[in-house]
Amino acid sequence: MDSGFWFEAGALLPSIGVGLLFWFAIRAIMRADRREREAERRAEVEYRQRRAGDEQNHSA
């Protein structure tokens, strides 16, 4: 049986591949969450500005 470096490295390839897939999936989820939170913050600021403008128009 071959017990060289390449044999041992080949045995680690499936684990490395699954680890990389997991890393890419988590990275994509984290980036999507970051973008969603930023969009939500912008929408909240816009809503508050619009509401403040409406309140000023009604009080005048």
C-alpha positions as CSV (number, residue, x, y, z in Angstrom):
1,M,0.0,0.0,0.0
2,D,1.3,3.5,-0.9
3,S,1.9,5.5,2.2
4,G,3.4,8.6,0.7
5,F,2.6,12.3,1.1
6,W,0.1,12.3,-1.9
7,F,-1.9,9.4,-0.4
8,E,-2.3,11.2,2.9
9,A,-3.0,14.5,1.2
10,G,-5.6,12.9,-1.0
11,A,-7.3,11.5,2.1
12,L,-7.8,15.1,3.4
13,L,-9.3,16.5,0.1
14,P,-12.9,15.6,0.9
15,S,-12.7,17.3,4.3
16,I,-11.0,20.3,2.8
17,G,-13.7,20.5,0.1
18,V,-16.6,20.3,2.5
19,G,-14.9,22.9,4.7
20,L,-14.5,25.3,1.7
21,L,-18.2,24.8,0.7
22,F,-19.2,25.5,4.3
23,W,-17.0,28.6,4.4
24,F,-18.4,30.0,1.1
25,A,-22.0,29.3,2.3
26,I,-21.6,31.1,5.6
27,R,-19.7,33.9,3.9
28,A,-22.6,34.4,1.5
29,I,-25.2,34.3,4.3
30,M,-23.2,36.9,6.3
31,R,-22.8,39.2,3.3
32,A,-26.5,39.0,2.5
33,D,-27.4,39.7,6.1
34,R,-25.1,42.7,6.1
35,R,-26.7,44.1,2.9
36,E,-30.2,43.5,4.3
37,R,-29.5,45.3,7.5
38,E,-28.0,48.3,5.6
39,A,-31.1,48.4,3.3
40,E,-33.3,48.3,6.4
41,R,-31.4,51.1,8.0
42,R,-31.7,53.3,4.9
43,A,-35.4,52.6,4.7
44,E,-35.9,53.5,8.3
45,V,-34.0,56.8,7.9
46,E,-36.1,57.6,4.8
47,Y,-39.3,56.7,6.6
48,R,-38.4,58.9,9.6
49,Q,-37.4,61.8,7.4
50,R,-40.7,61.5,5.4
51,R,-42.7,61.3,8.6
52,A,-40.9,64.3,10.1
53,G,-41.7,66.3,7.0
54,D,-45.4,65.3,7.1
55,E,-45.6,66.4,10.7
56,Q,-44.1,69.8,9.9
57,N,-46.6,70.3,7.1
58,H,-49.5,69.4,9.3
59,S,-48.4,71.7,12.2
60,A,-47.9,74.8,9.9
